[in-house]
Amino acid sequence: MSTTAVTPLTTADAETLVTAARAAAEAAGVPVSVTVLDAGGHLLAFRRDDRAVLISGETSTRKAYTALQLNAPTADLVDLVKPEGPFHSLPTALDRPLLFIAGGIPVHRNGRLVGAMGVGGGAPEQDHSFAAAALRELAR
């Protein structure tokens, strides 16, 4: 069995993600908070714009954590926790900070999960688009 080492998400990568997400949000006129976690769920970077609602710091972190733990964009998970969804009880079943609102995206490198980011402060669709823009910038 061959194993290929995958470079972990670095603080420089995290800063690229934060800067790119904030630039996309600023272009839309939306103050946000951005959180970047490594593969172990540890904080690599966090930034809350001065005008961002205070709760956005918590929501960006929970979105990143949820995307990391489930290895999926939170936008793809929203319907799964609705009353008829298969994950309906998941948000309350675990003593973990999961949040099923769009804006969290896992970060992959060479097909392996290396971290996640979350954006909070705008409408869920906006937060998702800001995070997606940041991932595109990191991939350059």
Phi, psi and omega in degrees: 000126179260140177242137178250125179292137177247129180294126179293164175293128183259170176295327176296318176300316181298319178295322176299315180297315180297312182299315182292319179295317179294323178296317178296319180293318179298321179298331179269357180073029184243117175284132186225169166246145180229132178236137174235128179245149174277182184298337179271000181086012180272144182293125175256323181203147177210140176210128174245124176297149181306322184267000180291144178299143185302321183295342182297333176296316178290317182292322179296321180291317179293324177296316178298316181297318180295314179299321179293309185295325182257000177050048181204150174298138181297334177300329181278352186255349187305313182292336183291339181257004175292162185310325180268359184278157182292339180256019186312317184269355184302317182300332181255349183283332183250149176269059182227155184277058179281146177214117185262065176229138182305143179135352177253137181220132174289154178246125180245151175222124183052040178079002181249143178289121181241357180164194179201159176227155176223144177235134178223151177132332178255190171295152182309318181295323177295312180303317179298316182294325178293319179293319179296321177298321179294319178296320178298320179295319180296327183286347181295000000 
